[in-house]
Amino acid sequence: MDITTTQSGERVGTGRDLRRTIGAYVTLTKPRVLELLLVTTVPVMVLARGGMPNLWLVLATTIGGAMSAGSAAAFNMYLDRDIDAHMHRTENRPLVTGEISPRAGLVFAWTLAVASTIWLLLTTNWLAAALSGVAIFFYVVIYTMILKRRTEQNIVWGGIAGCFPVLIGWSAVTGSLTWTPFILFLLVFLWTPPHYWPLSMKYKGDYAEADVPMLGATRDGIQVGLQVILYAWATLACSLLLIPVAGMGVVYSVSAVVFGGWFVYESHVLYNRAVRGEQIKPMRVFHASITYLTLLFLAIAVDPLLPF
């Protein structure tokens, strides 16, 4: 850390450098992705309890989940630093710019992985801790190391790692798993491709430059748009399946139909623009997908608290 000293002997720059270093490590955890993962954890805990769960348990689970997801993200940045250097979207990541050394990034990732597992084991139960470990393994090994550079279906199967928070949240409350969390698992699984493929369409040139076979970068807009539609419809259907299985009420039922219908509509708009040869706006679907999932899981949290 660089420290300069004025004539009066005052040391300056230390605080700023410390903040930059902390900010760089926070960047390694991909906080935007982290927020989305936590959005799917807490509402499931409310549903599992059928009301408000113990607040300490919620806090402990979110802390453990945040460390777990942050660990997976840090491992991902460590392994993909060569790819990130060739993409405009990721060229300023700390392991590319040198703000953090590869060794320090790897130590940070392992520290979070071990700490998150031990934390969840001590504050929740063995099942939640084990699921957290499996999620890290799946994202780092199955997706990042095996699938990402080899197949255009990488995000379909690699996205399974992002489905684990619903299982972790449910098991933290109940200590077991039933059909309900697995339906939610499938919901997030089906949602991931139509969420991520539009982003890969936006950065098609980046993925081509980095030689990463993301579907949005390897196929034309019509083919990708059709795939987005199919997965969006499947996501909507899966969300409706939760109504009879989990006994969801009016709030969730209406939300699933309305928000799901909107998500499907935006997917059709993307496809129709591609068919007509008009300018495609993939980020519109990308942002819609985030809003959809957030609102749907908010409804999951609110529904058990109401008498109808």
C-alpha beads as a LAMMPS data file, in Angstrom:
LAMMPS data file: protein, C-alpha beads

308 atoms
307 bonds

1 atom types
1 bond types

-500.0 500.0 xlo xhi
-500.0 500.0 ylo yhi
-500.0 500.0 zlo zhi

Masses

1 110.0

Atoms # bond

1 1 1 0.000 0.000 0.000
2 1 1 1.457 3.360 -1.009
3 1 1 1.737 5.898 1.788
4 1 1 2.846 9.490 1.322
5 1 1 3.926 11.846 4.083
6 1 1 3.420 15.599 4.160
7 1 1 5.906 18.090 5.639
8 1 1 3.936 18.082 8.864
9 1 1 4.423 14.337 9.130
10 1 1 0.799 13.482 8.288
11 1 1 0.340 10.232 6.395
12 1 1 -2.173 10.427 3.564
13 1 1 -3.495 8.008 0.997
14 1 1 -3.714 5.040 3.379
15 1 1 -7.473 5.219 3.819
16 1 1 -8.101 5.641 0.121
17 1 1 -5.857 2.697 -0.782
18 1 1 -7.504 0.533 1.867
19 1 1 -10.946 1.359 0.484
20 1 1 -9.776 0.511 -3.048
21 1 1 -8.372 -2.808 -1.861
22 1 1 -11.551 -3.696 0.006
23 1 1 -13.581 -2.654 -3.028
24 1 1 -11.470 -4.898 -5.251
25 1 1 -12.107 -7.918 -3.031
26 1 1 -15.816 -7.104 -2.943
27 1 1 -15.752 -7.043 -6.754
28 1 1 -14.364 -10.587 -6.705
29 1 1 -17.621 -11.755 -5.095
30 1 1 -19.741 -10.372 -7.989
31 1 1 -22.100 -8.416 -5.694
32 1 1 -24.757 -7.926 -8.408
33 1 1 -25.096 -11.688 -8.803
34 1 1 -24.914 -12.065 -5.045
35 1 1 -27.938 -9.828 -4.556
36 1 1 -29.987 -11.962 -6.920
37 1 1 -29.023 -15.171 -5.158
38 1 1 -30.052 -13.791 -1.776
39 1 1 -33.390 -12.662 -3.226
40 1 1 -34.176 -16.329 -3.833
41 1 1 -33.070 -17.463 -0.367
42 1 1 -35.011 -15.410 2.179
43 1 1 -38.506 -15.742 0.612
44 1 1 -38.076 -19.526 0.506
45 1 1 -37.288 -19.495 4.230
46 1 1 -40.574 -17.664 4.864
47 1 1 -42.434 -20.213 2.742
48 1 1 -40.739 -23.121 4.509
49 1 1 -41.785 -21.769 7.923
50 1 1 -45.266 -20.777 6.750
51 1 1 -44.618 -17.387 8.320
52 1 1 -41.702 -15.365 9.608
53 1 1 -38.744 -17.601 10.504
54 1 1 -36.321 -16.864 13.314
55 1 1 -34.551 -13.645 12.342
56 1 1 -31.184 -14.885 13.584
57 1 1 -31.549 -17.954 11.366
58 1 1 -32.361 -15.731 8.389
59 1 1 -29.320 -13.563 9.080
60 1 1 -27.035 -16.556 9.592
61 1 1 -28.248 -18.209 6.399
62 1 1 -27.852 -15.068 4.304
63 1 1 -24.348 -14.477 5.680
64 1 1 -23.355 -18.062 4.918
65 1 1 -25.012 -17.942 1.516
66 1 1 -23.278 -14.669 0.681
67 1 1 -19.873 -16.091 1.590
68 1 1 -20.582 -19.263 -0.389
69 1 1 -21.701 -17.407 -3.517
70 1 1 -18.824 -14.948 -3.127
71 1 1 -16.391 -17.839 -2.958
72 1 1 -17.737 -19.379 -6.164
73 1 1 -17.516 -16.007 -7.914
74 1 1 -13.935 -15.466 -6.756
75 1 1 -12.906 -18.921 -7.980
76 1 1 -14.611 -18.114 -11.285
77 1 1 -12.677 -14.864 -11.694
78 1 1 -9.424 -16.618 -10.837
79 1 1 -9.970 -19.353 -13.417
80 1 1 -11.381 -17.034 -16.085
81 1 1 -8.893 -14.178 -15.769
82 1 1 -7.480 -14.984 -19.221
83 1 1 -10.973 -14.750 -20.732
84 1 1 -11.813 -11.593 -18.792
85 1 1 -8.749 -9.850 -20.231
86 1 1 -10.226 -10.197 -23.758
87 1 1 -13.717 -8.916 -22.938
88 1 1 -14.611 -5.232 -22.620
89 1 1 -17.270 -6.090 -20.027
90 1 1 -14.732 -7.744 -17.729
91 1 1 -11.365 -6.206 -18.595
92 1 1 -11.393 -4.025 -15.467
93 1 1 -11.835 -6.863 -13.011
94 1 1 -9.192 -6.778 -10.245
95 1 1 -7.414 -9.987 -11.273
96 1 1 -7.030 -8.584 -14.790
97 1 1 -5.847 -5.124 -13.791
98 1 1 -3.468 -6.490 -11.166
99 1 1 -5.139 -4.800 -8.189
100 1 1 -5.282 -8.275 -6.676
101 1 1 -2.720 -10.959 -7.470
102 1 1 -3.925 -14.376 -8.684
103 1 1 -2.504 -16.000 -5.549
104 1 1 -4.324 -13.557 -3.264
105 1 1 -7.547 -14.075 -5.212
106 1 1 -7.266 -17.846 -4.898
107 1 1 -6.566 -17.638 -1.150
108 1 1 -9.574 -15.340 -0.767
109 1 1 -11.813 -17.796 -2.654
110 1 1 -10.694 -20.770 -0.555
111 1 1 -11.076 -18.786 2.663
112 1 1 -14.668 -17.879 1.835
113 1 1 -15.451 -21.464 0.804
114 1 1 -14.184 -22.951 4.054
115 1 1 -15.626 -20.162 6.209
116 1 1 -19.083 -20.386 4.608
117 1 1 -19.268 -24.151 5.084
118 1 1 -18.189 -24.000 8.723
119 1 1 -20.485 -21.036 9.404
120 1 1 -23.560 -22.766 7.965
121 1 1 -22.690 -25.976 9.793
122 1 1 -22.509 -24.131 13.115
123 1 1 -25.469 -21.805 12.656
124 1 1 -27.942 -23.854 10.565
125 1 1 -27.499 -27.588 9.943
126 1 1 -25.356 -30.101 8.090
127 1 1 -27.718 -30.303 5.102
128 1 1 -27.558 -26.569 4.378
129 1 1 -23.776 -26.619 4.770
130 1 1 -23.439 -29.619 2.443
131 1 1 -25.663 -28.034 -0.206
132 1 1 -23.554 -24.891 -0.039
133 1 1 -20.420 -26.918 -0.689
134 1 1 -22.046 -28.722 -3.623
135 1 1 -23.121 -25.372 -5.115
136 1 1 -19.550 -24.075 -5.013
137 1 1 -18.232 -27.288 -6.567
138 1 1 -20.842 -27.205 -9.335
139 1 1 -20.167 -23.588 -10.302
140 1 1 -16.387 -23.838 -10.147
141 1 1 -15.707 -27.321 -11.494
142 1 1 -18.712 -28.321 -13.615
143 1 1 -19.472 -24.882 -15.107
144 1 1 -16.253 -22.851 -15.069
145 1 1 -13.661 -25.580 -15.564
146 1 1 -15.556 -28.082 -17.733
147 1 1 -18.578 -26.624 -19.545
148 1 1 -17.977 -22.923 -20.131
149 1 1 -15.269 -23.245 -22.766
150 1 1 -16.610 -26.398 -24.419
151 1 1 -20.326 -26.118 -25.155
152 1 1 -22.858 -23.446 -26.078
153 1 1 -25.239 -25.088 -23.594
154 1 1 -22.837 -24.153 -20.776
155 1 1 -25.167 -21.785 -18.959
156 1 1 -28.053 -24.281 -19.080
157 1 1 -26.281 -26.870 -16.961
158 1 1 -23.830 -24.531 -15.277
159 1 1 -26.775 -22.457 -14.105
160 1 1 -27.714 -25.280 -11.748
161 1 1 -25.291 -23.759 -9.243
162 1 1 -27.521 -20.683 -9.019
163 1 1 -30.493 -22.885 -8.114
164 1 1 -29.012 -24.106 -4.839
165 1 1 -29.931 -21.058 -2.684
166 1 1 -33.584 -22.159 -2.657
167 1 1 -32.551 -25.577 -1.344
168 1 1 -30.208 -24.025 1.210
169 1 1 -32.872 -21.622 2.465
170 1 1 -35.488 -24.364 2.776
171 1 1 -33.164 -26.848 4.480
172 1 1 -31.887 -24.195 6.893
173 1 1 -35.438 -23.863 8.233
174 1 1 -36.692 -27.444 8.040
175 1 1 -33.549 -29.581 8.038
176 1 1 -34.989 -31.544 5.115
177 1 1 -36.159 -31.201 1.502
178 1 1 -39.608 -31.730 -0.031
179 1 1 -41.127 -31.294 -3.486
180 1 1 -41.665 -27.561 -2.969
181 1 1 -37.985 -26.517 -2.910
182 1 1 -37.263 -28.799 -5.858
183 1 1 -39.975 -27.060 -7.888
184 1 1 -38.360 -23.742 -6.983
185 1 1 -35.004 -25.239 -7.952
186 1 1 -36.456 -26.152 -11.355
187 1 1 -37.993 -22.687 -11.669
188 1 1 -34.617 -20.968 -11.284
189 1 1 -33.019 -23.563 -13.567
190 1 1 -35.503 -22.806 -16.368
191 1 1 -35.255 -19.049 -15.773
192 1 1 -31.454 -18.887 -16.078
193 1 1 -31.042 -19.398 -19.875
194 1 1 -33.582 -16.734 -20.954
195 1 1 -31.995 -14.467 -18.347
196 1 1 -28.394 -14.925 -19.485
197 1 1 -28.645 -15.545 -23.233
198 1 1 -29.850 -11.983 -23.962
199 1 1 -26.783 -10.700 -22.099
200 1 1 -24.551 -12.885 -24.271
201 1 1 -26.310 -11.445 -27.338
202 1 1 -25.421 -7.968 -26.148
203 1 1 -21.762 -8.921 -25.709
204 1 1 -21.567 -11.291 -28.669
205 1 1 -18.324 -9.755 -29.889
206 1 1 -16.693 -10.154 -26.490
207 1 1 -17.527 -13.846 -26.261
208 1 1 -16.329 -14.412 -29.811
209 1 1 -13.065 -12.615 -29.042
210 1 1 -12.560 -14.728 -25.918
211 1 1 -13.558 -17.912 -27.791
212 1 1 -16.339 -18.743 -25.319
213 1 1 -19.192 -20.619 -27.077
214 1 1 -22.126 -18.898 -25.389
215 1 1 -25.361 -19.583 -27.302
216 1 1 -26.141 -15.887 -27.704
217 1 1 -22.782 -15.444 -29.407
218 1 1 -22.785 -18.549 -31.618
219 1 1 -26.342 -18.445 -33.030
220 1 1 -28.329 -15.758 -34.826
221 1 1 -31.009 -13.665 -33.160
222 1 1 -33.899 -15.780 -34.465
223 1 1 -32.508 -19.022 -33.053
224 1 1 -31.605 -17.476 -29.711
225 1 1 -34.931 -15.657 -29.515
226 1 1 -36.826 -18.903 -30.067
227 1 1 -34.864 -20.608 -27.293
228 1 1 -35.571 -17.685 -24.964
229 1 1 -39.307 -17.991 -25.674
230 1 1 -39.358 -21.722 -24.983
231 1 1 -37.551 -21.376 -21.669
232 1 1 -39.682 -18.381 -20.637
233 1 1 -42.873 -20.396 -21.217
234 1 1 -41.386 -23.327 -19.303
235 1 1 -40.530 -20.988 -16.426
236 1 1 -44.099 -19.699 -16.319
237 1 1 -45.504 -23.242 -16.328
238 1 1 -43.173 -24.279 -13.511
239 1 1 -44.173 -21.265 -11.420
240 1 1 -47.829 -22.294 -11.721
241 1 1 -46.984 -25.826 -10.601
242 1 1 -46.053 -24.386 -7.214
243 1 1 -49.681 -23.326 -6.577
244 1 1 -51.149 -26.819 -6.002
245 1 1 -47.982 -28.390 -4.600
246 1 1 -47.232 -25.706 -1.994
247 1 1 -50.819 -24.542 -1.496
248 1 1 -50.031 -20.980 -2.584
249 1 1 -52.660 -18.297 -2.131
250 1 1 -54.108 -15.471 -4.191
251 1 1 -51.110 -13.137 -4.003
252 1 1 -48.665 -15.642 -5.419
253 1 1 -51.130 -17.092 -7.938
254 1 1 -51.940 -13.701 -9.447
255 1 1 -48.281 -12.655 -9.374
256 1 1 -47.144 -15.829 -11.128
257 1 1 -49.655 -15.293 -13.957
258 1 1 -49.141 -11.533 -14.359
259 1 1 -45.365 -11.320 -13.964
260 1 1 -44.811 -14.565 -15.829
261 1 1 -47.008 -13.362 -18.673
262 1 1 -44.988 -10.152 -18.860
263 1 1 -41.718 -12.098 -18.983
264 1 1 -43.070 -14.282 -21.794
265 1 1 -44.296 -11.189 -23.652
266 1 1 -40.859 -9.572 -23.527
267 1 1 -39.347 -12.800 -24.841
268 1 1 -41.742 -12.766 -27.798
269 1 1 -40.867 -9.137 -28.515
270 1 1 -37.191 -10.123 -28.742
271 1 1 -37.957 -12.966 -31.130
272 1 1 -40.350 -10.952 -33.291
273 1 1 -37.799 -8.169 -33.725
274 1 1 -35.242 -10.731 -34.877
275 1 1 -37.686 -12.302 -37.341
276 1 1 -38.576 -8.908 -38.830
277 1 1 -34.916 -7.937 -39.096
278 1 1 -35.365 -5.012 -36.721
279 1 1 -32.885 -3.846 -34.135
280 1 1 -32.806 -6.375 -31.306
281 1 1 -32.827 -5.055 -27.740
282 1 1 -31.655 -8.059 -25.706
283 1 1 -30.956 -6.082 -22.533
284 1 1 -34.663 -5.317 -22.296
285 1 1 -35.304 -9.028 -21.740
286 1 1 -32.277 -9.302 -19.453
287 1 1 -33.547 -6.578 -17.120
288 1 1 -37.115 -7.873 -17.361
289 1 1 -35.933 -11.300 -16.242
290 1 1 -34.329 -9.841 -13.111
291 1 1 -37.434 -7.837 -12.268
292 1 1 -39.628 -10.884 -12.882
293 1 1 -37.683 -13.161 -10.567
294 1 1 -37.474 -10.500 -7.851
295 1 1 -41.218 -9.805 -7.914
296 1 1 -42.104 -13.498 -8.055
297 1 1 -39.997 -14.328 -5.008
298 1 1 -41.349 -11.277 -3.209
299 1 1 -44.804 -12.784 -3.763
300 1 1 -43.493 -16.087 -2.377
301 1 1 -42.448 -14.245 0.788
302 1 1 -45.689 -12.288 1.177
303 1 1 -48.145 -15.088 0.360
304 1 1 -47.640 -17.193 3.535
305 1 1 -48.102 -14.112 5.717
306 1 1 -51.631 -13.485 4.449
307 1 1 -54.831 -15.419 5.269
308 1 1 -55.894 -15.792 1.626

Bonds

1 1 1 2
2 1 2 3
3 1 3 4
4 1 4 5
5 1 5 6
6 1 6 7
7 1 7 8
8 1 8 9
9 1 9 10
10 1 10 11
11 1 11 12
12 1 12 13
13 1 13 14
14 1 14 15
15 1 15 16
16 1 16 17
17 1 17 18
18 1 18 19
19 1 19 20
20 1 20 21
21 1 21 22
22 1 22 23
23 1 23 24
24 1 24 25
25 1 25 26
26 1 26 27
27 1 27 28
28 1 28 29
29 1 29 30
30 1 30 31
31 1 31 32
32 1 32 33
33 1 33 34
34 1 34 35
35 1 35 36
36 1 36 37
37 1 37 38
38 1 38 39
39 1 39 40
40 1 40 41
41 1 41 42
42 1 42 43
43 1 43 44
44 1 44 45
45 1 45 46
46 1 46 47
47 1 47 48
48 1 48 49
49 1 49 50
50 1 50 51
51 1 51 52
52 1 52 53
53 1 53 54
54 1 54 55
55 1 55 56
56 1 56 57
57 1 57 58
58 1 58 59
59 1 59 60
60 1 60 61
61 1 61 62
62 1 62 63
63 1 63 64
64 1 64 65
65 1 65 66
66 1 66 67
67 1 67 68
68 1 68 69
69 1 69 70
70 1 70 71
71 1 71 72
72 1 72 73
73 1 73 74
74 1 74 75
75 1 75 76
76 1 76 77
77 1 77 78
78 1 78 79
79 1 79 80
80 1 80 81
81 1 81 82
82 1 82 83
83 1 83 84
84 1 84 85
85 1 85 86
86 1 86 87
87 1 87 88
88 1 88 89
89 1 89 90
90 1 90 91
91 1 91 92
92 1 92 93
93 1 93 94
94 1 94 95
95 1 95 96
96 1 96 97
97 1 97 98
98 1 98 99
99 1 99 100
100 1 100 101
101 1 101 102
102 1 102 103
103 1 103 104
104 1 104 105
105 1 105 106
106 1 106 107
107 1 107 108
108 1 108 109
109 1 109 110
110 1 110 111
111 1 111 112
112 1 112 113
113 1 113 114
114 1 114 115
115 1 115 116
116 1 116 117
117 1 117 118
118 1 118 119
119 1 119 120
120 1 120 121
121 1 121 122
122 1 122 123
123 1 123 124
124 1 124 125
125 1 125 126
126 1 126 127
127 1 127 128
128 1 128 129
129 1 129 130
130 1 130 131
131 1 131 132
132 1 132 133
133 1 133 134
134 1 134 135
135 1 135 136
136 1 136 137
137 1 137 138
138 1 138 139
139 1 139 140
140 1 140 141
141 1 141 142
142 1 142 143
143 1 143 144
144 1 144 145
145 1 145 146
146 1 146 147
147 1 147 148
148 1 148 149
149 1 149 150
150 1 150 151
151 1 151 152
152 1 152 153
153 1 153 154
154 1 154 155
155 1 155 156
156 1 156 157
157 1 157 158
158 1 158 159
159 1 159 160
160 1 160 161
161 1 161 162
162 1 162 163
163 1 163 164
164 1 164 165
165 1 165 166
166 1 166 167
167 1 167 168
168 1 168 169
169 1 169 170
170 1 170 171
171 1 171 172
172 1 172 173
173 1 173 174
174 1 174 175
175 1 175 176
176 1 176 177
177 1 177 178
178 1 178 179
179 1 179 180
180 1 180 181
181 1 181 182
182 1 182 183
183 1 183 184
184 1 184 185
185 1 185 186
186 1 186 187
187 1 187 188
188 1 188 189
189 1 189 190
190 1 190 191
191 1 191 192
192 1 192 193
193 1 193 194
194 1 194 195
195 1 195 196
196 1 196 197
197 1 197 198
198 1 198 199
199 1 199 200
200 1 200 201
201 1 201 202
202 1 202 203
203 1 203 204
204 1 204 205
205 1 205 206
206 1 206 207
207 1 207 208
208 1 208 209
209 1 209 210
210 1 210 211
211 1 211 212
212 1 212 213
213 1 213 214
214 1 214 215
215 1 215 216
216 1 216 217
217 1 217 218
218 1 218 219
219 1 219 220
220 1 220 221
221 1 221 222
222 1 222 223
223 1 223 224
224 1 224 225
225 1 225 226
226 1 226 227
227 1 227 228
228 1 228 229
229 1 229 230
230 1 230 231
231 1 231 232
232 1 232 233
233 1 233 234
234 1 234 235
235 1 235 236
236 1 236 237
237 1 237 238
238 1 238 239
239 1 239 240
240 1 240 241
241 1 241 242
242 1 242 243
243 1 243 244
244 1 244 245
245 1 245 246
246 1 246 247
247 1 247 248
248 1 248 249
249 1 249 250
250 1 250 251
251 1 251 252
252 1 252 253
253 1 253 254
254 1 254 255
255 1 255 256
256 1 256 257
257 1 257 258
258 1 258 259
259 1 259 260
260 1 260 261
261 1 261 262
262 1 262 263
263 1 263 264
264 1 264 265
265 1 265 266
266 1 266 267
267 1 267 268
268 1 268 269
269 1 269 270
270 1 270 271
271 1 271 272
272 1 272 273
273 1 273 274
274 1 274 275
275 1 275 276
276 1 276 277
277 1 277 278
278 1 278 279
279 1 279 280
280 1 280 281
281 1 281 282
282 1 282 283
283 1 283 284
284 1 284 285
285 1 285 286
286 1 286 287
287 1 287 288
288 1 288 289
289 1 289 290
290 1 290 291
291 1 291 292
292 1 292 293
293 1 293 294
294 1 294 295
295 1 295 296
296 1 296 297
297 1 297 298
298 1 298 299
299 1 299 300
300 1 300 301
301 1 301 302
302 1 302 303
303 1 303 304
304 1 304 305
305 1 305 306
306 1 306 307
307 1 307 308
